[in-house]
Amino acid sequence: MGKTIIEIKNLSMKYENDETSYTALRNINLDINEGEFICIVGSSGCGKSTLLGVLEGLNKASEGEVHINGKLVSGPGVERAVVFQNYSLFPWMTAKQNIAFAVYEKGKKSKKISKREASKIAETYLERVELKGVENKLPGSLSGGMQQRVAIARALACDPQILLMDEPFGALDAKIRENLQELLLKLWRLDDKKKTIIFVTHDLSEAIFLADRIVFMIPKEIHEVIDVKIPRPRSRKEFYMCKEYSEISEKLKDLFYDGENNIILPGGAGI
């Protein structure tokens, strides 16, 4: 694994107004290595997406810091790209235009790139996500799975160091979800400059299949970080039958509940 690319140190985040104060994250510490695939899991409302928002630069920490490549995160950056659950495509732009626009806009910030070059890059990445032939289709004419492929292509075409993914397959049916998991791993594995991916999910099997490490969160906190030492590339048929998968799956299920079948809270208490 490569050098440390993301450092999260003593991170806390509070939402405050004149009358109330709510702590969303408390004392988060985590180092993430270059080229690592991290999955963040935990119950709804535990702070997974809030933490991703801090990494994206849209949520501001109340205490602590996040450093990327040794530099303090104070807002969005060209080294990061985001894929959401709801695709976030411009409905009036074609599939190719959605990608080319993002590439061109990033190019204006970091280096010169022509609209023609951006268009060529868009075509290349549509092929990589197996969507050759839909270049001129609007998002509304594409299935949910195809729209998410466009969103992934758009993120990868901008060539970020870090890909932040917030429940990107959560709205898709099981078969399409599995297909996109395998496609994402294929693209990640074949990338010459393997990207660092932070992937939020509720699906435990998805997390085990994708991750090098799984960050298990309880409300406001990281409860445990689990290494996934299952060799890559991972064959789905063999994967579900292997001993390591069963052990990690049971461990994650146990972490969701204490001995009395209660959801674990910060400090180990249950409700």
C-alpha positions in Angstrom: 0.0 0.0 0.0 1.2 3.5 -0.7 2.0 6.5 1.5 -0.6 8.1 3.7 -2.7 10.5 1.6 -5.5 11.5 4.0 -5.0 12.3 7.7 -8.0 12.8 9.9 -6.9 14.1 13.3 -9.2 14.6 16.4 -12.1 15.6 14.2 -15.3 16.8 15.7 -18.3 18.5 14.1 -21.2 20.4 15.8 -24.3 22.0 14.4 -25.1 25.0 16.5 -27.6 27.8 16.6 -28.8 30.2 19.3 -30.9 27.6 21.1 -29.4 24.2 20.4 -26.2 22.3 19.8 -25.9 18.9 18.1 -22.7 16.9 17.9 -22.5 15.0 14.5 -18.9 13.7 14.8 -16.7 13.3 17.8 -12.9 12.7 18.0 -12.5 11.0 14.6 -9.0 9.8 13.9 -8.1 7.9 10.7 -5.2 7.6 8.2 -6.0 6.5 4.7 -3.3 5.3 2.3 -2.8 6.1 -1.3 -4.6 3.6 -3.5 -6.6 2.2 -0.7 -10.3 1.2 -0.9 -12.1 2.2 2.3 -15.7 1.4 3.0 -17.6 3.2 5.8 -20.5 1.4 7.4 -22.8 1.9 10.3 -26.5 2.5 11.2 -28.5 5.4 9.7 -27.6 8.7 11.3 -24.2 7.6 12.7 -22.3 10.3 10.7 -21.0 8.4 7.7 -22.2 11.0 5.1 -21.3 13.8 7.4 -17.7 12.5 7.5 -17.7 12.2 3.7 -18.9 15.8 3.5 -15.9 16.9 5.6 -13.5 15.0 3.3 -15.2 16.6 0.3 -14.7 20.1 1.9 -18.4 21.0 2.1 -18.8 20.4 5.9 -16.5 22.3 8.2 -15.0 20.7 11.3 -15.6 22.3 14.7 -12.4 20.8 16.1 -9.5 18.9 14.6 -8.3 18.8 11.0 -8.2 16.9 7.8 -5.0 16.9 5.7 -4.8 15.7 2.1 -1.3 15.3 0.7 -0.1 17.2 3.8 -2.3 20.2 3.1 -5.2 21.3 5.3 -8.6 20.8 3.8 -10.6 24.1 3.8 -13.0 23.4 0.9 -13.5 21.3 -2.3 -10.4 20.5 -4.3 -9.5 19.2 -7.8 -7.8 16.1 -6.3 -11.3 14.9 -5.1 -14.4 13.8 -7.0 -17.7 12.7 -5.6 -20.4 10.2 -6.8 -23.8 10.4 -5.0 -26.7 8.0 -4.8 -28.9 10.3 -6.9 -26.5 10.5 -9.9 -26.5 14.4 -10.0 -26.4 14.6 -13.8 -27.6 17.7 -15.6 -30.8 16.6 -17.2 -30.5 19.0 -20.2 -27.1 17.6 -21.1 -26.4 14.4 -23.0 -24.3 11.7 -21.3 -21.2 12.8 -23.1 -21.8 16.5 -22.4 -22.2 15.8 -18.7 -18.8 14.2 -18.6 -17.1 16.7 -21.0 -18.4 19.7 -19.1 -16.9 18.4 -15.8 -13.6 17.6 -17.5 -13.4 21.0 -19.1 -14.3 22.9 -15.9 -11.6 21.0 -14.0 -9.1 21.7 -16.8 -9.7 25.4 -16.5 -8.7 25.3 -12.9 -5.6 23.1 -13.1 -4.4 23.2 -16.7 -5.5 24.2 -20.2 -7.8 21.8 -22.0 -9.9 22.4 -25.1 -13.5 21.5 -25.4 -12.6 19.1 -28.2 -10.1 17.3 -25.9 -12.7 17.2 -23.1 -15.2 15.6 -25.5 -12.6 12.9 -26.5 -12.0 12.1 -22.9 -15.7 11.8 -22.3 -16.0 9.3 -25.1 -13.1 7.3 -23.7 -14.7 7.0 -20.3 -18.1 6.2 -21.6 -16.4 3.2 -23.3 -14.7 2.2 -20.1 -18.0 2.1 -18.2 -19.4 0.0 -21.1 -21.8 2.8 -22.4 -20.5 3.2 -25.9 -23.5 4.2 -28.1 -25.4 6.4 -25.5 -23.2 9.5 -26.0 -26.0 11.6 -27.2 -28.8 10.4 -24.9 -30.2 12.6 -22.2 -30.1 11.2 -18.6 -33.9 10.9 -18.6 -33.8 8.3 -21.3 -31.3 6.1 -19.4 -32.0 3.5 -16.7 -30.8 4.2 -13.2 -27.9 1.8 -13.6 -26.8 3.6 -16.8 -27.1 7.0 -15.2 -24.9 5.9 -12.4 -22.3 4.6 -14.9 -22.3 8.0 -16.4 -21.8 9.6 -13.0 -18.9 7.2 -12.3 -17.4 7.9 -15.8 -17.7 11.7 -15.1 -15.8 11.4 -11.8 -13.1 9.2 -13.2 -12.7 11.3 -16.3 -11.6 14.2 -14.1 -8.7 12.0 -13.0 -9.0 12.7 -9.2 -6.6 11.2 -6.7 -9.5 10.5 -4.4 -13.0 9.3 -5.2 -15.6 9.9 -2.6 -18.8 7.7 -3.0 -21.9 8.2 -0.9 -24.2 5.1 -1.3 -23.7 5.2 -5.0 -25.5 1.9 -5.7 -28.1 2.2 -2.9 -31.0 2.9 -5.2 -30.3 0.1 -7.7 -31.7 -3.5 -7.8 -29.4 -6.3 -6.6 -28.2 -7.5 -10.0 -27.3 -4.1 -11.3 -25.7 -3.3 -8.0 -23.5 -6.4 -8.3 -22.6 -5.5 -11.9 -21.5 -2.0 -10.9 -19.5 -3.2 -7.9 -17.5 -5.4 -10.3 -17.1 -2.7 -12.8 -15.9 -0.2 -10.2 -13.3 -2.8 -9.0 -12.2 -3.4 -12.5 -11.7 0.3 -13.3 -9.9 0.8 -9.9 -7.6 -2.2 -10.4 -6.7 -1.3 -14.0 -6.0 2.4 -13.3 -2.3 3.1 -13.6 -2.5 5.6 -10.8 -4.8 3.5 -8.6 -7.2 6.0 -6.9 -8.0 6.2 -3.2 -11.7 5.4 -2.7 -13.8 6.2 0.3 -17.2 4.4 -0.2 -20.2 4.8 2.2 -22.7 2.0 2.2 -25.3 0.3 4.4 -24.7 -3.1 2.7 -22.3 -5.3 4.6 -21.7 -7.7 1.8 -20.9 -4.8 -0.5 -18.4 -3.4 2.0 -16.6 -6.7 2.4 -16.5 -7.4 -1.4 -15.1 -3.9 -2.2 -12.9 -2.9 0.7 -9.3 -3.2 1.9 -10.5 -1.9 5.2 -14.0 -1.3 6.7 -14.5 1.6 9.0 -17.4 0.7 11.3 -19.1 3.8 12.8 -21.5 4.1 15.7 -23.3 7.4 16.3 -20.7 10.2 16.1 -17.6 7.9 16.4 -15.4 5.3 14.7 -16.0 2.1 16.7 -13.6 -0.2 14.9 -11.5 -0.6 11.7 -11.5 -4.0 10.2 -8.9 -5.3 7.7 -10.3 -7.3 4.7 -7.4 -9.6 3.8 -9.3 -11.5 1.1 -7.0 -11.7 -2.0 -7.8 -9.7 -5.1 -9.2 -10.0 -7.7 -12.2 -11.4 -5.9 -14.4 -13.9 -7.7 -17.9 -13.4 -6.4 -18.8 -17.1 -6.4 -15.7 -18.1 -4.4 -15.8 -14.9 -2.3 -19.1 -15.8 -0.6 -17.9 -19.3 0.2 -14.6 -18.4 1.7 -13.9 -18.5 5.4 -12.7 -14.9 5.7 -16.0 -13.6 4.2 -18.0 -15.5 6.8 -15.8 -14.3 9.7 -15.9 -10.7 8.7 -19.7 -10.8 8.0 -20.4 -12.2 11.4 -18.1 -9.7 13.1 -19.9 -6.8 11.4 -23.3 -8.2 12.4 -22.1 -8.5 16.0 -20.8 -4.9 15.9 -24.3 -3.6 14.9 -25.8 -5.2 18.1 -24.8 -5.9 21.6 -25.5 -9.2 23.4 -29.1 -8.2 24.1 -29.8 -7.3 20.4 -29.6 -3.6 21.1 -27.9 -1.1 18.8 -24.5 -0.1 20.1 -24.1 3.5 21.2 -20.9 5.6 21.8 -19.0 4.3 24.8 -20.5 0.8 24.3 -23.9 1.4 25.8 -27.0 0.1 24.1 -30.6 1.2 23.6 
